[in-house]
Amino acid sequence: MERSRFWLSIILSALIIAGLNVANAQPGPMEPGEGRPEMGMGMDRPGPGPGPDEMMENRERMERRGKFPGQNNPEMEKFRKQRNAVSAIAEAHKELAKVYEEQKKIDEAAAELKKILTLFEANPLENKENWPDEKPFMVMKKMIPIYHEIGRLYLINNRLEDAEKIMLEGIAKFEKDEPHAASKLILALSDMYRKNNKLDKAEEMLKKVIEINQKALKEK
């Protein structure tokens, strides 16, 4: 009898302990942001901002959905077609430049790239009030690399003076209004000078980068 009571008490104790463990394992009310992502607390947190190309695509997508005031605007539609046409023509000139470079026709290749610069400068894209972000987009993402590429082509044949000329042309164009864009070209030109043992000119260009950007810092 005593032995039966002993084992009964052991079994009851075990059941009570097991019940307490189950209870402790149950999750309590969750605070916002605890255990699972809440809206605004992680799931919809934006990552790095979109680049210029993505911004333009998003804008067009919003127009199609009726969420942007440019929808069904004939002037905006005309502008979009112009922008697409400019991009297609520029791409064709770029591919022609590659063909000429493979044929060792450096002057012809450089001429095709210069046509891209003329195309961008002559096109009214930069003056559209409804697309105020288009000008820096064209400058930073389209024109600056073209100046770099023309300079590279001339350097293939050790034509440093021609490379220098095109780079200085781009620097003069952007130095006043787009010091950051001009700085990219100045740094590239400085590198050209350094590789050709023109260290005085390389030093001059590096100091110029510092100078024009210090001016930008002081502007109000």
Buried (B, 14 or more C-beta within 10 A) or exposed (E): EEEEEEEEEEEEEEEEEEEEEEEEEEEEEEEEEEEEEBEEEEEEEEEEEEEBEEEBEEBBEBBEEEEBEBEEBEEBEEBBEBBEEBEEBBEEBBEBBEEBBEEEBBEBBBBBBBBBBEBBEEBEBBEBEEBEEBBBBBBBEBBBBBBBBBBBBBBEEEBBEBBBEBBBBBBEBBBEEBBBBBBBBBBBBBEBBBEBEBEEBBEBBBEBBEEBBEEEEEEE
